[in-house]
Amino acid sequence: MAEHRKSARSASRQKAEKAHQTEALSFDFVIVGATGDLTMRKLLPAFYQRFRHGQIAATTKIIGVARSDLTVDAYRQRTVEAFREFIAPEDYDEAQATAFLQLVYYVPLDMSDKEADWNPLASQLGTEKERSRVFYVATAPRLYAQTADAIAHNGLITDTTRIVLEKPIGTDLASATAINDGVGRHFREDQIFRIDHYLGKQTVQNILALRFANPILERLWNADSIAHVRITAAETVGVGKRGPYYDTAGALRDMVQNHLLQVLSVLAMEPPPSLSATDLRDEKLKILRALRPMTHHMVHRDTVRAQYGAGMVGGKAVPGYLEDLGSDASSTETYLAIRAEIRTARWAGVPFYIRTGKRMARKETTIVVQFRPQPWAIFEGPIEPGELTIRLQPDEGVSLSLASKYPSEEGFRLKEADLNVNYAEAFKTRYPDSYEDLLMAAVRGDQVLFIRRDEVEAAWQWIEPILDGWAADARPLETYPAGSWGPESAEKLLERDGFSWKEKNQ
Ligand SMILES: NC(=O)c1ccc[n+]([C@@H]2O[C@H](COP(=O)([O-])OP(=O)(O)OC[C@H]3O[C@@H](n4cnc5c(N)ncnc54)[C@H](OP(=O)(O)O)[C@@H]3O)[C@@H](O)[C@H]2O)c1
């Protein structure tokens, strides 16, 4: 009987999930910044995928807006060219792409021109009360508030209108507050969707499943069992064409203030009462607020910053940052390592180490949770403490290292062996790009994967003293050879606590 109820429940859940996945939504989606890199490389390909999977109705309109004087046909042609460049051949279907293009429109408009005529855009938008309308602002952040002003001034905000803001929200607390105030003058907080595309990653969302659907892990998820946590986001690429932008930002603003603090807060938060946007974001916020504020002394002791020099990446000689930038001098960090602490009962005494860098030895985003060692050993020789490794990308998966008896007749020798799950192999399914999830969530009005105003501001509050500390620090910026794992001092940061960045079995 119980089995019967269980299978009926599971069948109805599968049916509900299928309906959720295949429901075709009809909406108006305005992309401001429609000729830019993000739109062409990520947003339009993501919409194409959702269309191909039956989630977007033929009555939907995706309306590109930018200053460039393009016809709708010319914009559709650019879209096709972007598809050919950025969509994997196995995911691309010419007939589906042609059908999708019929939903794509273009209106030239300048967001900084107060006199601009918005009627051509307004006349494209549906008037049904229920129809979801989204403005996705994919321009430089200095245009966010102006864009919100213009949308409001032209009377285009309905009850079901949302605005999506790309990162970065500001370059410090004051500029973030100014953007939030400017947009907040016209849009309610439940209409504002701040993107952090890391939250759109299936593997970041999977941290919730790992922790809160597996009591075997959650019961160990605290300072009693965990010695430390290491978060690494390493890229092999340099700054490329983004040099002029990157030089004004650096790794702390570009990666930590948003993506890596979000990962850290999902890793460390208390179980929320539900998966609602409010409950989840309340818990993440508590972690951001519980980060121990950095004094100048702590910045000096607990952070490392460096810039890549020339080196070898993937067997190829590559130039250093200054040469990439075309400049003689820059104090922008392309690498950093930070030792952070969370002031809660769950995490007292557990360091969280964060490192990120460009031109590193390997592309990977991983979280390593190291468990405390066995307090009393009956075996001879050292036992490596167990580690749970969560691979966010590439090779998405999770592994747990276990001390095991090495098969031999010569006594009891221990060696590490891994329990390893590769999600692509386990589920035999394609990994959707993070923007696919995020765009459709914005259309549905579901804020769970977006950042609330107080989270952005709390993150800046923790980041700002680090920026100030670095500005006051007389030490010269360190360098590291391209293709390495960063400067020696980053290893020393962990050695001091008896830990290492080095993976086991290395
Ligand atoms: N590219 C990425 O991978 C990426 C990743 C994460 C976040 N972001 C963020 O997303 C935003 C866009 O990045 P992007 O790389 O796509 O930049 P981009 O390539 O420079 O594109 C900027 C877009 O804004 C338009 N634009 C500029 N001024 C305008 C104005 N006054 N009125 C209307 N449109 C205007 C440009 O077109 P016209 O010149 O034709 O007006 C272009 O379409 C930035 O905030 C960036 O930080 C980008």
The ligand as a MOL file (V3000), in Angstrom:
LIG
                    3D

  0  0  0     0  0            999 V3000
M  V30 BEGIN CTAB
M  V30 COUNTS 48 52 0 0 0
M  V30 BEGIN ATOM
M  V30 1 N 30.1520 39.7940 -21.8620 0
M  V30 2 C 30.0420 38.9940 -20.8330 0
M  V30 3 O 30.3780 37.7970 -20.8780 0
M  V30 4 C 29.4960 39.5000 -19.5280 0
M  V30 5 C 29.4620 38.6300 -18.4110 0
M  V30 6 C 28.9010 39.0850 -17.2130 0
M  V30 7 C 28.4110 40.3770 -17.1390 0
M  V30 8 N 28.4670 41.2060 -18.2300 0 CHG=1
M  V30 9 C 27.9250 42.5620 -18.0990 0
M  V30 10 O 26.9120 42.7470 -19.0770 0
M  V30 11 C 26.9220 44.0880 -19.5460 0
M  V30 12 C 27.1340 44.0760 -21.0590 0
M  V30 13 O 28.3820 43.4620 -21.3480 0
M  V30 14 P 28.8830 43.2230 -22.8480 0
M  V30 15 O 30.1630 42.4740 -22.7160 0
M  V30 16 O 27.8070 42.6450 -23.6750 0 CHG=-1
M  V30 17 O 29.2030 44.7140 -23.3060 0
M  V30 18 P 29.3660 45.2620 -24.7890 0
M  V30 19 O 29.7840 44.1720 -25.7210 0
M  V30 20 O 30.2020 46.4750 -24.6840 0
M  V30 21 O 27.8770 45.6860 -25.1980 0
M  V30 22 C 27.2590 46.8400 -24.7160 0
M  V30 23 C 25.9210 46.9940 -25.4030 0
M  V30 24 O 25.2950 48.1890 -24.9350 0
M  V30 25 C 24.8480 48.9620 -26.0480 0
M  V30 26 N 24.8380 50.3570 -25.6410 0
M  V30 27 C 25.8800 51.1260 -25.2540 0
M  V30 28 N 25.4650 52.3670 -24.9440 0
M  V30 29 C 24.1220 52.3910 -25.1370 0
M  V30 30 C 23.1260 53.3740 -24.9840 0
M  V30 31 N 23.4260 54.6270 -24.5740 0
M  V30 32 N 21.8480 53.0660 -25.2660 0
M  V30 33 C 21.5300 51.8120 -25.6890 0
M  V30 34 N 22.4200 50.8250 -25.8460 0
M  V30 35 C 23.7180 51.1060 -25.5750 0
M  V30 36 C 25.8610 48.6250 -27.1550 0
M  V30 37 O 25.3510 48.7780 -28.4460 0
M  V30 38 P 25.4510 50.1180 -29.3240 0
M  V30 39 O 26.8830 50.5210 -29.3520 0
M  V30 40 O 24.8790 49.7020 -30.6430 0
M  V30 41 O 24.5850 51.1060 -28.6210 0
M  V30 42 C 25.9990 47.1150 -26.9130 0
M  V30 43 O 24.9000 46.4530 -27.4780 0
M  V30 44 C 28.0470 44.7910 -18.7630 0
M  V30 45 O 27.4930 45.3940 -17.6220 0
M  V30 46 C 28.9530 43.6490 -18.3440 0
M  V30 47 O 29.6640 43.9380 -17.1780 0
M  V30 48 C 28.9900 40.7960 -19.4160 0
M  V30 END ATOM
M  V30 BEGIN BOND
M  V30 1 1 1 2
M  V30 2 2 2 3
M  V30 3 1 2 4
M  V30 4 1 4 5
M  V30 5 2 4 48
M  V30 6 2 5 6
M  V30 7 1 6 7
M  V30 8 2 7 8
M  V30 9 1 8 9
M  V30 10 1 8 48
M  V30 11 1 9 10
M  V30 12 1 9 46
M  V30 13 1 10 11
M  V30 14 1 11 12
M  V30 15 1 11 44
M  V30 16 1 12 13
M  V30 17 1 13 14
M  V30 18 2 14 15
M  V30 19 1 14 16
M  V30 20 1 14 17
M  V30 21 1 17 18
M  V30 22 2 18 19
M  V30 23 1 18 20
M  V30 24 1 18 21
M  V30 25 1 21 22
M  V30 26 1 22 23
M  V30 27 1 23 24
M  V30 28 1 23 42
M  V30 29 1 24 25
M  V30 30 1 25 26
M  V30 31 1 25 36
M  V30 32 1 26 27
M  V30 33 1 26 35
M  V30 34 2 27 28
M  V30 35 1 28 29
M  V30 36 1 29 30
M  V30 37 2 29 35
M  V30 38 1 30 31
M  V30 39 2 30 32
M  V30 40 1 32 33
M  V30 41 2 33 34
M  V30 42 1 34 35
M  V30 43 1 36 37
M  V30 44 1 36 42
M  V30 45 1 37 38
M  V30 46 2 38 39
M  V30 47 1 38 40
M  V30 48 1 38 41
M  V30 49 1 42 43
M  V30 50 1 44 45
M  V30 51 1 44 46
M  V30 52 1 46 47
M  V30 END BOND
M  V30 END CTAB
M  END
